[in-house]
Amino acid sequence: MTASSQTLSPPVKNRIISIDALRGFALAGVALVHMVEQYIAGPHPEGFMEGVNGIPDQIIQGIIGIFFTGKFFALFSILFGLSFSIQMDSAQNKGQKFSGRFIWRAFLLFLIGCVHQLFYRGDILTIYAVLAPFIIPFYRVSSKWLLITAGLIFLGIPRFIAFAIFGAEGVTGVHPMMDNNHELVKNYIDTITNGSLGEVFYLNVTYGMLTKIDFQVSFFGRFYYTFAYFLIGLWLGRIGLFKDLSAYSKKIKDFMLWSIGALILSVGFVIATFATAPQPIDFSTWQFALGMNFMDWVSISMASIILCGFLMLYQKQSWNKRLAFFAPYGRMALTNYVMQSVIGTFLYFGWGLGYIGHFGALICFLMGIGLIIIQTLLSKYWLKSFRYGPLEWLWRCGTYLKWQPFLKTARPAPAAQ
């Protein structure tokens, strides 16, 4: 069998399904991280989970930390840049300009993100929306400079500039970034544990938003890395990776090997940096900032390995249908992402069932898998009758400022012979 004959779909169809499947796969990883962290999206006081933190839970936490945290978010962000590339190319092929509409579309996403922020302070939609306009000038930048810009960000240049300016105190100065036992941290945990829905909403758009800004813009650097992932997605769209995966099979395998090498090297840098740091670690030192940067190299390398592994498996007949299971989940990614948070916070927070701190990581992980399966099956069922997910449809209507077709029109029955 040739490499091309192993794919189950022609190039155009394969591109659509593979992108949706990858987006759903990435969203599933994000869901598992959030479920295991019980939608806290930040530090919690020492001993908060002590009663439900057995050996199986520690193993799951280790698996999540090594293979999931920061990795599937990276894939999700890459796909945002890829979507931008597809939208701009489509408009250009029709002789239309999409830049202004894309900015308007980003504003609408920001509004959706603000609603999402009420439930979950770790919302990423507002960050995507703020960064979105800045990717527009890069659409016409050469591929070489796309990769150079992303590379400089991955090297940590913006992070080190932020650290030089703000240090470890964070941008907003709410409280020291690594102080788990700060009174504000305790107050937030107490509010989401015992507070009403209104109290949670208020704290998420005040204190929660400030802590998110600190996390994004400070030496943690998530804001800058997100933009670099956008650029990588734009580049992948430009080279047409998803138009014919089989044509890139060898390059994907080669990049997988390079990523494994980069992972080993990055882990070595992390160990060397923190092993030689004075104990206890001083979070205000440049050595700590450098160590954080090396940890992000680990995440980048692991995300690359996961991406390459997904694309390699997707081309195999035995794995194609398994991974395509995530396609409906990915087609309704916006709806499913927001609903995950509503369901998750209802399960954990005091305004809902109040199970926060009652379950260990293992049970939370299994609950996450159950949520993913249920949402995927519901998405598959929904898309049999509707063109888009509910939020996707509203976003599209707002983008074009007119009602868009929602129901799928039934095909006429074939004429009798």
PLY file of the C-alpha trace (Angstrom):
ply
format ascii 1.0
element vertex 417
property float x
property float y
property float z
element edge 416
property int vertex1
property int vertex2
end_header
0.00 0.00 0.00
1.28 3.46 -0.85
1.22 6.27 1.71
-1.52 8.07 -0.19
-3.74 5.01 -0.41
-3.70 4.63 3.36
-5.72 7.81 3.82
-9.46 7.30 3.90
-10.49 10.58 2.30
-9.51 12.72 -0.68
-7.31 15.72 0.18
-10.03 18.36 0.56
-12.32 16.22 2.70
-9.37 14.91 4.70
-8.27 18.45 5.46
-11.66 19.39 6.91
-12.08 16.26 9.00
-8.49 16.21 10.22
-8.67 19.84 11.39
-11.96 19.27 13.20
-10.65 16.06 14.74
-7.44 17.75 15.90
-9.41 20.66 17.35
-11.68 18.24 19.21
-8.68 16.25 20.41
-7.04 19.45 21.69
-10.23 20.55 23.41
-10.50 17.15 25.10
-7.03 17.62 26.58
-7.96 21.09 27.81
-11.12 19.69 29.41
-9.17 17.03 31.30
-6.74 19.62 32.69
-9.59 21.84 33.87
-11.54 18.97 35.41
-8.53 17.67 37.33
-7.68 21.16 38.60
-11.38 21.46 39.56
-11.71 24.75 37.66
-9.68 26.64 40.24
-7.36 28.06 37.55
-4.72 29.08 40.04
-3.07 28.22 43.34
-4.91 26.89 46.35
-3.82 26.95 50.00
-1.58 24.16 51.23
-3.54 21.19 52.51
-6.72 22.07 50.58
-6.65 18.74 48.71
-4.77 16.78 51.35
-7.64 14.47 52.28
-8.23 13.30 48.71
-4.69 13.07 47.42
-3.72 9.41 47.45
-1.08 7.66 45.36
-3.42 7.06 42.35
-4.32 10.76 42.45
-0.66 11.78 42.50
-0.01 9.53 39.49
-2.86 11.17 37.56
-1.61 14.62 38.55
1.83 13.66 37.26
0.39 12.41 33.96
-1.66 15.60 33.55
1.33 17.78 34.36
3.70 15.99 32.00
1.45 15.26 29.02
-1.49 17.68 29.20
-0.95 20.98 31.02
0.17 23.62 28.53
0.38 21.11 25.67
-3.21 20.83 24.49
-3.71 24.54 25.01
-0.81 24.97 22.57
-2.57 22.80 19.98
-5.79 24.74 20.47
-3.93 28.02 19.93
-2.15 26.74 16.83
-5.54 25.87 15.37
-6.75 29.42 15.99
-3.92 30.70 13.80
-4.70 28.02 11.23
-8.36 29.09 11.13
-7.28 32.69 10.56
-5.14 31.54 7.63
-8.04 29.60 6.10
-10.49 32.49 6.51
-8.09 35.02 4.97
-7.25 32.69 2.07
-10.92 32.02 1.39
-11.75 35.73 1.31
-8.75 36.50 -0.89
-9.75 33.79 -3.38
-13.16 35.45 -3.63
-11.60 38.87 -4.16
-12.81 40.06 -0.75
-11.12 41.71 2.22
-11.58 39.98 5.55
-9.30 41.95 7.90
-11.98 44.35 9.16
-14.51 41.60 9.60
-11.91 39.49 11.40
-11.36 42.31 13.92
-15.15 42.59 14.40
-15.29 38.81 14.79
-12.58 39.03 17.46
-14.59 41.67 19.33
-17.60 39.35 19.37
-15.36 36.56 20.66
-14.21 38.93 23.42
-17.84 39.43 24.48
-18.42 35.68 24.55
-15.22 35.34 26.57
-16.44 37.93 29.08
-19.55 35.83 29.71
-17.36 32.74 30.03
-15.10 34.60 32.48
-18.04 34.95 34.86
-17.99 31.19 35.39
-14.28 30.44 34.96
-11.47 32.89 35.59
-9.11 30.90 33.39
-11.06 31.87 30.24
-8.84 31.97 27.14
-11.33 33.47 24.67
-10.72 37.05 25.83
-6.97 36.52 25.40
-7.46 35.14 21.89
-9.67 38.11 21.05
-7.16 40.67 22.30
-4.31 39.04 20.37
-6.30 38.38 17.19
-5.88 41.81 15.51
-2.10 41.62 15.88
-1.89 38.55 13.67
-3.39 40.39 10.68
-0.15 42.17 9.61
1.65 38.82 9.67
-0.60 37.41 6.96
1.61 39.04 4.33
4.90 38.54 6.17
7.22 35.94 4.64
7.28 32.47 6.16
10.87 33.00 7.24
9.93 35.97 9.38
6.88 34.21 10.75
9.11 31.46 12.11
11.81 33.89 13.30
9.23 35.92 15.23
7.72 32.81 16.79
11.21 31.53 17.59
12.21 34.74 19.40
9.06 34.48 21.50
9.75 30.82 22.29
13.29 31.74 23.30
11.68 33.86 26.03
12.58 37.38 24.92
9.17 38.92 25.87
9.15 36.96 29.15
12.56 38.26 30.17
11.54 41.82 29.31
8.41 41.43 31.46
10.47 39.95 34.29
12.96 42.83 34.10
10.10 45.32 34.40
7.71 43.63 36.83
9.80 40.98 38.57
7.93 38.19 40.35
5.25 40.51 41.75
3.09 40.35 38.66
1.76 43.11 36.45
-1.25 44.12 38.55
0.47 43.74 41.93
-2.53 41.90 43.38
-0.28 39.61 45.41
3.02 37.73 44.98
2.57 35.27 42.13
3.78 32.16 43.95
2.20 32.80 47.38
-0.35 30.00 47.72
-1.26 30.99 51.27
-1.96 34.66 50.60
-5.24 35.91 52.11
-6.61 36.78 48.66
-5.98 33.20 47.52
-7.78 31.86 50.57
-10.66 34.26 50.01
-11.04 33.17 46.37
-11.10 29.47 47.31
-13.61 30.19 50.07
-15.84 32.09 47.63
-15.94 29.41 44.95
-16.42 26.78 47.68
-19.19 28.47 49.63
-20.25 31.58 47.72
-23.33 32.25 45.65
-23.33 32.43 41.85
-23.37 36.23 42.01
-20.40 36.31 44.38
-18.42 34.00 42.09
-19.30 36.13 39.06
-18.16 39.31 40.83
-14.87 37.84 42.03
-14.09 36.32 38.61
-14.45 39.64 36.79
-12.48 41.58 39.43
-9.84 39.61 41.30
-10.03 36.71 38.84
-9.39 38.96 35.85
-6.42 40.61 37.56
-4.82 37.26 38.38
-5.37 36.16 34.78
-3.61 39.27 33.52
-0.74 38.57 35.90
-0.44 35.00 34.63
-0.64 36.03 30.99
1.69 39.03 30.94
4.17 38.35 33.76
7.15 35.98 33.65
4.73 33.09 33.12
4.49 34.47 29.59
1.36 32.68 28.40
0.21 35.79 26.49
3.36 35.88 24.35
3.48 32.15 23.77
-0.15 32.16 22.64
0.71 34.64 19.91
3.68 32.53 18.83
1.35 29.53 18.51
-0.95 31.68 16.36
1.98 32.34 14.03
2.81 28.65 13.82
-0.82 27.92 12.89
-0.69 30.63 10.23
2.47 29.07 8.83
0.93 25.58 8.79
-2.02 26.96 6.85
0.33 28.67 4.42
2.26 25.51 3.58
-1.00 23.57 3.14
-0.17 20.85 5.65
-3.78 19.71 6.10
-4.62 19.76 2.39
-2.68 16.55 1.89
-1.14 15.04 5.01
0.39 12.16 3.10
2.61 14.58 1.16
4.17 15.69 4.46
4.50 12.24 6.05
8.30 12.16 6.02
8.64 15.74 7.26
6.20 15.04 10.08
8.23 11.99 11.15
11.48 13.95 10.95
10.03 16.77 13.03
8.81 14.23 15.56
12.41 13.04 16.02
13.68 16.61 16.32
10.96 17.31 18.92
11.96 14.28 20.98
15.55 15.50 20.94
14.43 18.99 21.96
12.35 17.49 24.78
15.31 15.56 26.19
17.52 18.64 25.98
14.88 20.88 27.59
14.32 18.46 30.48
18.07 18.47 31.06
18.09 22.28 31.18
15.20 22.30 33.67
16.91 19.80 35.97
20.25 21.60 35.79
18.69 25.01 36.45
16.58 24.09 39.46
19.08 21.59 40.90
21.72 24.30 41.12
19.34 26.95 42.50
19.62 27.81 46.22
16.94 26.16 48.30
14.27 27.22 49.00
13.95 28.66 45.51
13.81 32.44 45.35
11.07 33.29 42.85
12.47 36.78 42.33
15.76 35.58 40.81
16.72 35.41 37.15
17.61 31.76 37.64
13.99 30.99 38.44
12.79 32.95 35.40
15.26 31.02 33.25
14.02 27.74 34.70
10.43 28.69 33.90
11.51 29.38 30.34
13.10 25.94 30.04
9.90 24.40 31.40
8.01 26.06 28.57
10.50 24.55 26.14
9.46 21.19 27.56
5.80 22.06 26.88
6.57 23.23 23.34
8.50 20.05 22.58
5.80 17.83 24.06
3.08 19.69 22.17
5.05 19.16 18.95
5.37 15.45 19.69
1.62 15.16 20.37
0.80 17.08 17.18
3.10 14.97 15.03
1.86 11.78 16.68
-1.75 12.73 15.98
-1.04 13.51 12.31
0.97 10.31 11.84
-1.75 8.16 13.39
-4.50 9.95 11.51
-3.04 8.73 8.22
-3.24 5.11 9.32
-6.41 3.24 8.44
-6.64 1.61 11.86
-6.52 4.99 13.65
-8.33 7.29 11.25
-11.85 6.49 12.43
-10.80 6.49 16.08
-9.39 10.01 15.89
-12.23 11.19 13.63
-14.46 10.49 16.66
-13.35 13.92 17.94
-14.43 15.75 14.75
-17.98 16.67 15.88
-16.53 17.79 19.21
-14.12 20.04 17.32
-16.75 21.44 14.96
-18.61 22.71 18.01
-15.47 23.69 19.94
-16.71 27.12 21.06
-20.01 25.78 22.38
-18.35 22.79 24.03
-15.57 24.87 25.60
-18.01 27.28 27.24
-20.39 24.50 28.30
-17.50 22.56 29.84
-16.92 25.44 32.21
-20.59 25.87 33.06
-20.93 22.14 33.77
-17.57 21.86 35.54
-18.09 24.84 37.82
-21.62 23.62 38.58
-20.16 20.27 39.66
-17.41 21.78 41.80
-18.38 25.24 43.01
-20.60 26.03 45.97
-23.34 27.63 43.85
-23.83 24.18 42.27
-23.20 20.73 43.70
-20.16 21.90 45.68
-17.84 18.93 45.13
-14.65 21.01 45.06
-12.00 19.42 47.24
-14.13 16.30 47.76
-12.68 14.24 44.89
-9.12 13.28 44.09
-7.49 13.66 40.70
-8.37 10.12 39.59
-12.13 10.59 40.00
-11.93 14.05 38.43
-10.02 12.58 35.48
-12.69 9.92 34.95
-15.41 12.56 35.23
-13.56 14.54 32.56
-13.48 11.56 30.21
-17.20 11.05 30.78
-17.90 14.71 30.00
-15.87 14.54 26.78
-17.69 11.41 25.58
-21.11 12.87 26.37
-20.33 16.19 24.67
-18.91 14.44 21.62
-21.96 12.21 21.20
-24.30 15.16 21.72
-22.33 17.17 19.16
-22.60 14.35 16.64
-26.34 14.14 17.21
-26.77 17.94 17.04
-24.85 18.26 13.76
-27.18 15.79 12.06
-29.86 18.49 12.11
-27.93 21.74 12.42
-25.13 23.33 10.42
-23.34 24.79 13.45
-23.23 24.60 17.20
-25.41 27.21 18.99
-22.57 29.60 19.87
-20.86 29.02 16.52
-24.09 30.01 14.77
-24.57 33.15 16.88
-20.92 34.10 16.33
-21.34 33.65 12.59
-24.57 35.68 12.51
-22.85 38.46 14.41
-19.82 38.32 12.15
-21.86 38.93 9.00
-24.60 40.98 10.73
-27.38 38.87 9.28
-29.10 35.62 10.14
-27.26 32.59 8.82
-28.79 29.24 7.81
-29.02 27.08 10.91
-31.06 23.99 10.07
-29.76 21.54 7.52
-32.12 21.40 4.57
-33.25 17.92 3.69
-32.03 16.62 0.34
-34.82 15.83 -2.13
-35.61 12.17 -2.54
-34.27 10.63 -5.75
-36.80 10.37 -8.57
-38.49 7.00 -8.98
-37.02 4.85 -11.72
0 1
1 2
2 3
3 4
4 5
5 6
6 7
7 8
8 9
9 10
10 11
11 12
12 13
13 14
14 15
15 16
16 17
17 18
18 19
19 20
20 21
21 22
22 23
23 24
24 25
25 26
26 27
27 28
28 29
29 30
30 31
31 32
32 33
33 34
34 35
35 36
36 37
37 38
38 39
39 40
40 41
41 42
42 43
43 44
44 45
45 46
46 47
47 48
48 49
49 50
50 51
51 52
52 53
53 54
54 55
55 56
56 57
57 58
58 59
59 60
60 61
61 62
62 63
63 64
64 65
65 66
66 67
67 68
68 69
69 70
70 71
71 72
72 73
73 74
74 75
75 76
76 77
77 78
78 79
79 80
80 81
81 82
82 83
83 84
84 85
85 86
86 87
87 88
88 89
89 90
90 91
91 92
92 93
93 94
94 95
95 96
96 97
97 98
98 99
99 100
100 101
101 102
102 103
103 104
104 105
105 106
106 107
107 108
108 109
109 110
110 111
111 112
112 113
113 114
114 115
115 116
116 117
117 118
118 119
119 120
120 121
121 122
122 123
123 124
124 125
125 126
126 127
127 128
128 129
129 130
130 131
131 132
132 133
133 134
134 135
135 136
136 137
137 138
138 139
139 140
140 141
141 142
142 143
143 144
144 145
145 146
146 147
147 148
148 149
149 150
150 151
151 152
152 153
153 154
154 155
155 156
156 157
157 158
158 159
159 160
160 161
161 162
162 163
163 164
164 165
165 166
166 167
167 168
168 169
169 170
170 171
171 172
172 173
173 174
174 175
175 176
176 177
177 178
178 179
179 180
180 181
181 182
182 183
183 184
184 185
185 186
186 187
187 188
188 189
189 190
190 191
191 192
192 193
193 194
194 195
195 196
196 197
197 198
198 199
199 200
200 201
201 202
202 203
203 204
204 205
205 206
206 207
207 208
208 209
209 210
210 211
211 212
212 213
213 214
214 215
215 216
216 217
217 218
218 219
219 220
220 221
221 222
222 223
223 224
224 225
225 226
226 227
227 228
228 229
229 230
230 231
231 232
232 233
233 234
234 235
235 236
236 237
237 238
238 239
239 240
240 241
241 242
242 243
243 244
244 245
245 246
246 247
247 248
248 249
249 250
250 251
251 252
252 253
253 254
254 255
255 256
256 257
257 258
258 259
259 260
260 261
261 262
262 263
263 264
264 265
265 266
266 267
267 268
268 269
269 270
270 271
271 272
272 273
273 274
274 275
275 276
276 277
277 278
278 279
279 280
280 281
281 282
282 283
283 284
284 285
285 286
286 287
287 288
288 289
289 290
290 291
291 292
292 293
293 294
294 295
295 296
296 297
297 298
298 299
299 300
300 301
301 302
302 303
303 304
304 305
305 306
306 307
307 308
308 309
309 310
310 311
311 312
312 313
313 314
314 315
315 316
316 317
317 318
318 319
319 320
320 321
321 322
322 323
323 324
324 325
325 326
326 327
327 328
328 329
329 330
330 331
331 332
332 333
333 334
334 335
335 336
336 337
337 338
338 339
339 340
340 341
341 342
342 343
343 344
344 345
345 346
346 347
347 348
348 349
349 350
350 351
351 352
352 353
353 354
354 355
355 356
356 357
357 358
358 359
359 360
360 361
361 362
362 363
363 364
364 365
365 366
366 367
367 368
368 369
369 370
370 371
371 372
372 373
373 374
374 375
375 376
376 377
377 378
378 379
379 380
380 381
381 382
382 383
383 384
384 385
385 386
386 387
387 388
388 389
389 390
390 391
391 392
392 393
393 394
394 395
395 396
396 397
397 398
398 399
399 400
400 401
401 402
402 403
403 404
404 405
405 406
406 407
407 408
408 409
409 410
410 411
411 412
412 413
413 414
414 415
415 416
